[in-house]
Amino acid sequence: MRCQTARSLVSDYIDGELDASTAAEVEAHLADCASCPPLAAALQAVLGQLRALPEVPAELSALERALADVNPPSGRPQQGESSWPS
């Protein structure tokens, strides 16, 4: 496996999302390559830090603001109406 291919798959490898054959190829590449393991380790560290962050629920007001930006009040359907074209 070439470095470019391994680097494009390393995130899925870390997440356990590759089939067994592809995961084995990435693992073999990481074992033999001098430049890819530091990248994989750095990505694994960043992903670990992201997973350790506390989950913050979105406030309803933030959701309402986002929806208003996407669908301005003048274009809002009335209650019971669909916003999808018929």
Biopython code that builds the backbone (N, CA, C, O; Angstrom):
import numpy as np
from Bio.PDB.StructureBuilder import StructureBuilder

atoms = [
    (1, "MET", "N", (0.855, -1.182, 0.000)),
    (1, "MET", "CA", (0.000, 0.000, 0.000)),
    (1, "MET", "C", (0.889, 1.230, 0.000)),
    (1, "MET", "O", (1.894, 1.290, 0.708)),
    (2, "ARG", "N", (0.506, 2.203, -0.801)),
    (2, "ARG", "CA", (1.262, 3.456, -0.890)),
    (2, "ARG", "C", (0.844, 4.391, 0.257)),
    (2, "ARG", "O", (-0.251, 4.275, 0.808)),
    (3, "CYS", "N", (1.735, 5.305, 0.594)),
    (3, "CYS", "CA", (1.474, 6.253, 1.685)),
    (3, "CYS", "C", (0.198, 7.054, 1.458)),
    (3, "CYS", "O", (-0.588, 7.241, 2.387)),
    (4, "GLN", "N", (-0.016, 7.523, 0.247)),
    (4, "GLN", "CA", (-1.199, 8.337, -0.033)),
    (4, "GLN", "C", (-2.479, 7.559, 0.277)),
    (4, "GLN", "O", (-3.419, 8.112, 0.848)),
    (5, "THR", "N", (-2.517, 6.287, -0.097)),
    (5, "THR", "CA", (-3.686, 5.460, 0.174)),
    (5, "THR", "C", (-3.832, 5.219, 1.673)),
    (5, "THR", "O", (-4.931, 5.322, 2.217)),
    (6, "ALA", "N", (-2.741, 4.903, 2.327)),
    (6, "ALA", "CA", (-2.786, 4.653, 3.771)),
    (6, "ALA", "C", (-3.255, 5.895, 4.520)),
    (6, "ALA", "O", (-4.059, 5.799, 5.447)),
    (7, "ARG", "N", (-2.761, 7.043, 4.124)),
    (7, "ARG", "CA", (-3.149, 8.290, 4.793)),
    (7, "ARG", "C", (-4.627, 8.603, 4.582)),
    (7, "ARG", "O", (-5.276, 9.170, 5.461)),
    (8, "SER", "N", (-5.154, 8.238, 3.428)),
    (8, "SER", "CA", (-6.576, 8.492, 3.180)),
    (8, "SER", "C", (-7.467, 7.536, 3.965)),
    (8, "SER", "O", (-8.654, 7.804, 4.149)),
    (9, "LEU", "N", (-6.901, 6.423, 4.428)),
    (9, "LEU", "CA", (-7.678, 5.414, 5.155)),
    (9, "LEU", "C", (-7.425, 5.399, 6.658)),
    (9, "LEU", "O", (-8.138, 4.720, 7.397)),
    (10, "VAL", "N", (-6.423, 6.136, 7.113)),
    (10, "VAL", "CA", (-6.009, 6.006, 8.509)),
    (10, "VAL", "C", (-7.110, 6.419, 9.497)),
    (10, "VAL", "O", (-7.226, 5.816, 10.563)),
    (11, "SER", "N", (-7.901, 7.410, 9.172)),
    (11, "SER", "CA", (-8.982, 7.820, 10.075)),
    (11, "SER", "C", (-10.019, 6.699, 10.211)),
    (11, "SER", "O", (-10.460, 6.383, 11.316)),
    (12, "ASP", "N", (-10.398, 6.109, 9.088)),
    (12, "ASP", "CA", (-11.348, 4.986, 9.133)),
    (12, "ASP", "C", (-10.726, 3.788, 9.845)),
    (12, "ASP", "O", (-11.426, 3.044, 10.532)),
    (13, "TYR", "N", (-9.433, 3.600, 9.688)),
    (13, "TYR", "CA", (-8.730, 2.516, 10.382)),
    (13, "TYR", "C", (-8.808, 2.724, 11.897)),
    (13, "TYR", "O", (-9.135, 1.799, 12.641)),
    (14, "ILE", "N", (-8.512, 3.918, 12.336)),
    (14, "ILE", "CA", (-8.547, 4.227, 13.767)),
    (14, "ILE", "C", (-9.961, 4.043, 14.325)),
    (14, "ILE", "O", (-10.134, 3.570, 15.448)),
    (15, "ASP", "N", (-10.960, 4.416, 13.537)),
    (15, "ASP", "CA", (-12.352, 4.295, 13.974)),
    (15, "ASP", "C", (-12.898, 2.878, 13.846)),
    (15, "ASP", "O", (-14.030, 2.617, 14.252)),
    (16, "GLY", "N", (-12.116, 1.964, 13.291)),
    (16, "GLY", "CA", (-12.560, 0.584, 13.130)),
    (16, "GLY", "C", (-13.619, 0.419, 12.058)),
    (16, "GLY", "O", (-14.454, -0.483, 12.138)),
    (17, "GLU", "N", (-13.590, 1.288, 11.052)),
    (17, "GLU", "CA", (-14.619, 1.272, 10.018)),
    (17, "GLU", "C", (-14.186, 0.571, 8.731)),
    (17, "GLU", "O", (-14.943, 0.551, 7.761)),
    (18, "LEU", "N", (-12.985, -0.004, 8.707)),
    (18, "LEU", "CA", (-12.516, -0.689, 7.506)),
    (18, "LEU", "C", (-12.823, -2.176, 7.585)),
    (18, "LEU", "O", (-12.912, -2.750, 8.671)),
    (19, "ASP", "N", (-12.982, -2.788, 6.418)),
    (19, "ASP", "CA", (-13.132, -4.241, 6.409)),
    (19, "ASP", "C", (-11.801, -4.849, 6.851)),
    (19, "ASP", "O", (-10.771, -4.176, 6.829)),
    (20, "ALA", "N", (-11.822, -6.095, 7.244)),
    (20, "ALA", "CA", (-10.645, -6.746, 7.837)),
    (20, "ALA", "C", (-9.443, -6.732, 6.901)),
    (20, "ALA", "O", (-8.317, -6.514, 7.348)),
    (21, "SER", "N", (-9.664, -6.959, 5.621)),
    (21, "SER", "CA", (-8.566, -7.007, 4.659)),
    (21, "SER", "C", (-7.896, -5.641, 4.514)),
    (21, "SER", "O", (-6.669, -5.542, 4.540)),
    (22, "THR", "N", (-8.702, -4.593, 4.363)),
    (22, "THR", "CA", (-8.142, -3.249, 4.209)),
    (22, "THR", "C", (-7.470, -2.800, 5.496)),
    (22, "THR", "O", (-6.407, -2.180, 5.460)),
    (23, "ALA", "N", (-8.081, -3.110, 6.632)),
    (23, "ALA", "CA", (-7.469, -2.751, 7.920)),
    (23, "ALA", "C", (-6.113, -3.421, 8.069)),
    (23, "ALA", "O", (-5.171, -2.803, 8.565)),
    (24, "ALA", "N", (-5.999, -4.683, 7.645)),
    (24, "ALA", "CA", (-4.725, -5.394, 7.726)),
    (24, "ALA", "C", (-3.683, -4.740, 6.822)),
    (24, "ALA", "O", (-2.509, -4.663, 7.185)),
    (25, "GLU", "N", (-4.102, -4.271, 5.653)),
    (25, "GLU", "CA", (-3.171, -3.580, 4.747)),
    (25, "GLU", "C", (-2.676, -2.279, 5.356)),
    (25, "GLU", "O", (-1.486, -1.974, 5.287)),
    (26, "VAL", "N", (-3.577, -1.511, 5.950)),
    (26, "VAL", "CA", (-3.179, -0.249, 6.585)),
    (26, "VAL", "C", (-2.249, -0.548, 7.754)),
    (26, "VAL", "O", (-1.235, 0.128, 7.931)),
    (27, "GLU", "N", (-2.584, -1.545, 8.542)),
    (27, "GLU", "CA", (-1.753, -1.904, 9.689)),
    (27, "GLU", "C", (-0.355, -2.332, 9.243)),
    (27, "GLU", "O", (0.642, -1.944, 9.852)),
    (28, "ALA", "N", (-0.287, -3.129, 8.184)),
    (28, "ALA", "CA", (1.014, -3.560, 7.655)),
    (28, "ALA", "C", (1.806, -2.360, 7.144)),
    (28, "ALA", "O", (3.016, -2.273, 7.355)),
    (29, "HIS", "N", (1.132, -1.448, 6.479)),
    (29, "HIS", "CA", (1.825, -0.249, 5.992)),
    (29, "HIS", "C", (2.369, 0.564, 7.159)),
    (29, "HIS", "O", (3.516, 1.010, 7.129)),
    (30, "LEU", "N", (1.551, 0.755, 8.184)),
    (30, "LEU", "CA", (2.000, 1.534, 9.341)),
    (30, "LEU", "C", (3.189, 0.870, 10.035)),
    (30, "LEU", "O", (4.038, 1.554, 10.606)),
    (31, "ALA", "N", (3.249, -0.452, 9.987)),
    (31, "ALA", "CA", (4.357, -1.175, 10.618)),
    (31, "ALA", "C", (5.656, -1.027, 9.833)),
    (31, "ALA", "O", (6.743, -1.088, 10.406)),
    (32, "ASP", "N", (5.541, -0.832, 8.522)),
    (32, "ASP", "CA", (6.733, -0.778, 7.667)),
    (32, "ASP", "C", (7.148, 0.617, 7.230)),
    (32, "ASP", "O", (8.272, 0.799, 6.762)),
    (33, "CYS", "N", (6.279, 1.603, 7.367)),
    (33, "CYS", "CA", (6.541, 2.940, 6.854)),
    (33, "CYS", "C", (7.178, 3.825, 7.932)),
    (33, "CYS", "O", (6.846, 3.729, 9.114)),
    (34, "ALA", "N", (8.085, 4.672, 7.500)),
    (34, "ALA", "CA", (8.737, 5.584, 8.443)),
    (34, "ALA", "C", (7.957, 6.878, 8.627)),
    (34, "ALA", "O", (8.067, 7.514, 9.675)),
    (35, "SER", "N", (7.163, 7.287, 7.621)),
    (35, "SER", "CA", (6.519, 8.602, 7.703)),
    (35, "SER", "C", (5.053, 8.561, 8.122)),
    (35, "SER", "O", (4.562, 9.557, 8.653)),
    (36, "CYS", "N", (4.343, 7.481, 7.914)),
    (36, "CYS", "CA", (2.908, 7.457, 8.216)),
    (36, "CYS", "C", (2.552, 7.244, 9.699)),
    (36, "CYS", "O", (1.563, 7.817, 10.156)),
    (37, "PRO", "N", (3.306, 6.454, 10.463)),
    (37, "PRO", "CA", (2.923, 6.258, 11.867)),
    (37, "PRO", "C", (2.817, 7.534, 12.697)),
    (37, "PRO", "O", (1.907, 7.630, 13.520)),
    (38, "PRO", "N", (3.703, 8.523, 12.523)),
    (38, "PRO", "CA", (3.516, 9.756, 13.304)),
    (38, "PRO", "C", (2.201, 10.466, 12.966)),
    (38, "PRO", "O", (1.554, 11.037, 13.844)),
    (39, "LEU", "N", (1.816, 10.425, 11.697)),
    (39, "LEU", "CA", (0.543, 11.013, 11.300)),
    (39, "LEU", "C", (-0.609, 10.263, 11.956)),
    (39, "LEU", "O", (-1.533, 10.883, 12.482)),
    (40, "ALA", "N", (-0.561, 8.944, 11.928)),
    (40, "ALA", "CA", (-1.618, 8.132, 12.541)),
    (40, "ALA", "C", (-1.681, 8.395, 14.049)),
    (40, "ALA", "O", (-2.770, 8.498, 14.614)),
    (41, "ALA", "N", (-0.543, 8.500, 14.686)),
    (41, "ALA", "CA", (-0.510, 8.754, 16.132)),
    (41, "ALA", "C", (-1.077, 10.133, 16.459)),
    (41, "ALA", "O", (-1.823, 10.289, 17.426)),
    (42, "ALA", "N", (-0.722, 11.126, 15.655)),
    (42, "ALA", "CA", (-1.240, 12.479, 15.886)),
    (42, "ALA", "C", (-2.748, 12.516, 15.697)),
    (42, "ALA", "O", (-3.462, 13.134, 16.487)),
    (43, "LEU", "N", (-3.232, 11.856, 14.653)),
    (43, "LEU", "CA", (-4.670, 11.813, 14.415)),
    (43, "LEU", "C", (-5.379, 11.086, 15.549)),
    (43, "LEU", "O", (-6.441, 11.515, 16.000)),
    (44, "GLN", "N", (-4.794, 9.988, 16.008)),
    (44, "GLN", "CA", (-5.401, 9.249, 17.109)),
    (44, "GLN", "C", (-5.442, 10.106, 18.380)),
    (44, "GLN", "O", (-6.416, 10.045, 19.130)),
    (45, "ALA", "N", (-4.419, 10.888, 18.624)),
    (45, "ALA", "CA", (-4.391, 11.768, 19.801)),
    (45, "ALA", "C", (-5.464, 12.844, 19.693)),
    (45, "ALA", "O", (-6.170, 13.119, 20.663)),
    (46, "VAL", "N", (-5.590, 13.451, 18.515)),
    (46, "VAL", "CA", (-6.602, 14.491, 18.319)),
    (46, "VAL", "C", (-8.005, 13.904, 18.480)),
    (46, "VAL", "O", (-8.856, 14.494, 19.147)),
    (47, "LEU", "N", (-8.240, 12.746, 17.870)),
    (47, "LEU", "CA", (-9.554, 12.113, 17.995)),
    (47, "LEU", "C", (-9.851, 11.756, 19.444)),
    (47, "LEU", "O", (-10.989, 11.890, 19.896)),
    (48, "GLY", "N", (-8.848, 11.308, 20.168)),
    (48, "GLY", "CA", (-9.029, 10.995, 21.587)),
    (48, "GLY", "C", (-9.405, 12.232, 22.385)),
    (48, "GLY", "O", (-10.265, 12.173, 23.264)),
    (49, "GLN", "N", (-8.759, 13.356, 22.079)),
    (49, "GLN", "CA", (-9.080, 14.601, 22.770)),
    (49, "GLN", "C", (-10.487, 15.078, 22.423)),
    (49, "GLN", "O", (-11.215, 15.564, 23.290)),
    (50, "LEU", "N", (-10.865, 14.939, 21.156)),
    (50, "LEU", "CA", (-12.215, 15.340, 20.758)),
    (50, "LEU", "C", (-13.278, 14.480, 21.436)),
    (50, "LEU", "O", (-14.311, 14.984, 21.876)),
    (51, "ARG", "N", (-13.015, 13.190, 21.516)),
    (51, "ARG", "CA", (-13.983, 12.285, 22.165)),
    (51, "ARG", "C", (-14.092, 12.554, 23.659)),
    (51, "ARG", "O", (-15.117, 12.258, 24.273)),
    (52, "ALA", "N", (-13.035, 13.116, 24.246)),
    (52, "ALA", "CA", (-13.040, 13.394, 25.677)),
    (52, "ALA", "C", (-13.779, 14.686, 26.027)),
    (52, "ALA", "O", (-14.070, 14.937, 27.196)),
    (53, "LEU", "N", (-14.083, 15.505, 25.018)),
    (53, "LEU", "CA", (-14.801, 16.752, 25.292)),
    (53, "LEU", "C", (-16.213, 16.443, 25.781)),
    (53, "LEU", "O", (-16.842, 15.494, 25.312)),
    (54, "PRO", "N", (-16.703, 17.233, 26.710)),
    (54, "PRO", "CA", (-18.072, 17.005, 27.181)),
    (54, "PRO", "C", (-19.079, 17.337, 26.088)),
    (54, "PRO", "O", (-18.868, 18.247, 25.287)),
    (55, "GLU", "N", (-20.150, 16.601, 26.068)),
    (55, "GLU", "CA", (-21.210, 16.874, 25.114)),
    (55, "GLU", "C", (-21.986, 18.095, 25.587)),
    (55, "GLU", "O", (-22.393, 18.174, 26.746)),
    (56, "VAL", "N", (-22.181, 19.029, 24.697)),
    (56, "VAL", "CA", (-22.894, 20.257, 25.027)),
    (56, "VAL", "C", (-24.177, 20.286, 24.208)),
    (56, "VAL", "O", (-24.132, 20.369, 22.980)),
    (57, "PRO", "N", (-25.318, 20.218, 24.883)),
    (57, "PRO", "CA", (-26.570, 20.243, 24.121)),
    (57, "PRO", "C", (-26.788, 21.616, 23.493)),
    (57, "PRO", "O", (-26.464, 22.647, 24.082)),
    (58, "ALA", "N", (-27.338, 21.603, 22.299)),
    (58, "ALA", "CA", (-27.636, 22.861, 21.616)),
    (58, "ALA", "C", (-28.845, 23.511, 22.273)),
    (58, "ALA", "O", (-29.799, 22.835, 22.657)),
    (59, "GLU", "N", (-28.791, 24.808, 22.392)),
    (59, "GLU", "CA", (-29.938, 25.534, 22.934)),
    (59, "GLU", "C", (-30.972, 25.677, 21.833)),
    (59, "GLU", "O", (-30.632, 25.831, 20.660)),
    (60, "LEU", "N", (-32.217, 25.625, 22.218)),
    (60, "LEU", "CA", (-33.293, 25.752, 21.245)),
    (60, "LEU", "C", (-33.196, 27.079, 20.513)),
    (60, "LEU", "O", (-33.478, 27.148, 19.317)),
    (61, "SER", "N", (-32.802, 28.128, 21.212)),
    (61, "SER", "CA", (-32.714, 29.431, 20.570)),
    (61, "SER", "C", (-31.672, 29.424, 19.454)),
    (61, "SER", "O", (-31.863, 30.077, 18.428)),
    (62, "ALA", "N", (-30.576, 28.694, 19.643)),
    (62, "ALA", "CA", (-29.557, 28.599, 18.603)),
    (62, "ALA", "C", (-30.127, 27.867, 17.392)),
    (62, "ALA", "O", (-29.875, 28.254, 16.251)),
    (63, "LEU", "N", (-30.886, 26.823, 17.640)),
    (63, "LEU", "CA", (-31.523, 26.090, 16.552)),
    (63, "LEU", "C", (-32.528, 26.980, 15.831)),
    (63, "LEU", "O", (-32.591, 26.989, 14.602)),
    (64, "GLU", "N", (-33.296, 27.712, 16.583)),
    (64, "GLU", "CA", (-34.272, 28.624, 15.974)),
    (64, "GLU", "C", (-33.581, 29.686, 15.117)),
    (64, "GLU", "O", (-34.069, 30.027, 14.040)),
    (65, "ARG", "N", (-32.449, 30.207, 15.590)),
    (65, "ARG", "CA", (-31.700, 31.199, 14.809)),
    (65, "ARG", "C", (-31.190, 30.581, 13.511)),
    (65, "ARG", "O", (-31.252, 31.206, 12.452)),
    (66, "ALA", "N", (-30.692, 29.368, 13.597)),
    (66, "ALA", "CA", (-30.186, 28.702, 12.399)),
    (66, "ALA", "C", (-31.309, 28.459, 11.398)),
    (66, "ALA", "O", (-31.131, 28.667, 10.198)),
    (67, "LEU", "N", (-32.444, 28.028, 11.881)),
    (67, "LEU", "CA", (-33.585, 27.801, 10.988)),
    (67, "LEU", "C", (-34.065, 29.107, 10.374)),
    (67, "LEU", "O", (-34.450, 29.134, 9.205)),
    (68, "ALA", "N", (-34.050, 30.167, 11.128)),
    (68, "ALA", "CA", (-34.474, 31.467, 10.613)),
    (68, "ALA", "C", (-33.533, 31.944, 9.508)),
    (68, "ALA", "O", (-33.975, 32.576, 8.549)),
    (69, "ASP", "N", (-32.248, 31.647, 9.634)),
    (69, "ASP", "CA", (-31.288, 32.023, 8.593)),
    (69, "ASP", "C", (-31.548, 31.252, 7.306)),
    (69, "ASP", "O", (-31.388, 31.789, 6.210)),
    (70, "VAL", "N", (-31.949, 29.996, 7.442)),
    (70, "VAL", "CA", (-32.197, 29.155, 6.274)),
    (70, "VAL", "C", (-33.561, 29.441, 5.664)),
    (70, "VAL", "O", (-33.716, 29.414, 4.443)),
    (71, "ASN", "N", (-34.542, 29.714, 6.502)),
    (71, "ASN", "CA", (-35.929, 29.917, 6.062)),
    (71, "ASN", "C", (-36.445, 31.203, 6.696)),
    (71, "ASN", "O", (-37.074, 31.153, 7.753)),
    (72, "PRO", "N", (-36.192, 32.365, 6.070)),
    (72, "PRO", "CA", (-36.576, 33.647, 6.668)),
    (72, "PRO", "C", (-38.073, 33.720, 6.966)),
    (72, "PRO", "O", (-38.865, 33.033, 6.321)),
    (73, "PRO", "N", (-38.468, 34.549, 7.939)),
    (73, "PRO", "CA", (-39.871, 34.634, 8.340)),
    (73, "PRO", "C", (-40.836, 34.864, 7.177)),
    (73, "PRO", "O", (-41.932, 34.303, 7.178)),
    (74, "SER", "N", (-40.460, 35.670, 6.189)),
    (74, "SER", "CA", (-41.374, 35.940, 5.076)),
    (74, "SER", "C", (-41.655, 34.683, 4.267)),
    (74, "SER", "O", (-42.691, 34.591, 3.610)),
    (75, "GLY", "N", (-40.742, 33.713, 4.306)),
    (75, "GLY", "CA", (-40.928, 32.505, 3.533)),
    (75, "GLY", "C", (-41.412, 31.326, 4.348)),
    (75, "GLY", "O", (-41.551, 30.220, 3.826)),
    (76, "ARG", "N", (-41.671, 31.555, 5.634)),
    (76, "ARG", "CA", (-42.098, 30.452, 6.484)),
    (76, "ARG", "C", (-43.513, 30.009, 6.149)),
    (76, "ARG", "O", (-44.403, 30.839, 5.963)),
    (77, "PRO", "N", (-43.719, 28.708, 6.072)),
    (77, "PRO", "CA", (-45.081, 28.217, 5.859)),
    (77, "PRO", "C", (-45.919, 28.426, 7.114)),
    (77, "PRO", "O", (-45.392, 28.440, 8.227)),
    (78, "GLN", "N", (-47.186, 28.583, 6.934)),
    (78, "GLN", "CA", (-48.109, 28.699, 8.060)),
    (78, "GLN", "C", (-48.217, 27.340, 8.741)),
    (78, "GLN", "O", (-47.896, 26.316, 8.139)),
    (79, "GLN", "N", (-48.659, 27.326, 9.970)),
    (79, "GLN", "CA", (-48.787, 26.077, 10.701)),
    (79, "GLN", "C", (-49.657, 25.109, 9.901)),
    (79, "GLN", "O", (-50.739, 25.471, 9.439)),
    (80, "GLY", "N", (-49.178, 23.884, 9.742)),
    (80, "GLY", "CA", (-49.899, 22.877, 9.000)),
    (80, "GLY", "C", (-49.543, 22.833, 7.525)),
    (80, "GLY", "O", (-49.921, 21.887, 6.833)),
    (81, "GLU", "N", (-48.820, 23.841, 7.022)),
    (81, "GLU", "CA", (-48.397, 23.850, 5.625)),
    (81, "GLU", "C", (-47.001, 23.268, 5.514)),
    (81, "GLU", "O", (-46.200, 23.359, 6.444)),
    (82, "SER", "N", (-46.721, 22.678, 4.379)),
    (82, "SER", "CA", (-45.406, 22.125, 4.127)),
    (82, "SER", "C", (-44.532, 23.192, 3.495)),
    (82, "SER", "O", (-45.024, 24.039, 2.749)),
    (83, "SER", "N", (-43.239, 23.158, 3.787)),
    (83, "SER", "CA", (-42.310, 24.075, 3.138)),
    (83, "SER", "C", (-41.803, 23.501, 1.828)),
    (83, "SER", "O", (-41.074, 24.181, 1.105)),
    (84, "TRP", "N", (-42.171, 22.256, 1.499)),
    (84, "TRP", "CA", (-41.766, 21.613, 0.252)),
    (84, "TRP", "C", (-42.719, 22.000, -0.854)),
    (84, "TRP", "O", (-43.930, 22.064, -0.638)),
    (85, "PRO", "N", (-42.189, 22.259, -2.036)),
    (85, "PRO", "CA", (-43.059, 22.586, -3.177)),
    (85, "PRO", "C", (-43.956, 21.403, -3.519)),
    (85, "PRO", "O", (-43.555, 20.249, -3.365)),
    (86, "SER", "N", (-45.159, 21.689, -3.979)),
    (86, "SER", "CA", (-46.087, 20.616, -4.336)),
    (86, "SER", "C", (-45.872, 20.190, -5.742)),
    (86, "SER", "O", (-46.561, 19.293, -6.228)),
]
sb = StructureBuilder()
sb.init_structure("model")
sb.init_model(0)
sb.init_chain("A")
sb.init_seg("    ")
for serial, (resi, resn, name, xyz) in enumerate(atoms, 1):
    if name == "N":
        sb.init_residue(resn, " ", resi, " ")
    sb.init_atom(name, np.array(xyz, "f"), 0.0, 1.0, " ", f" {name:<3s}", serial, name[0])
structure = sb.get_structure()
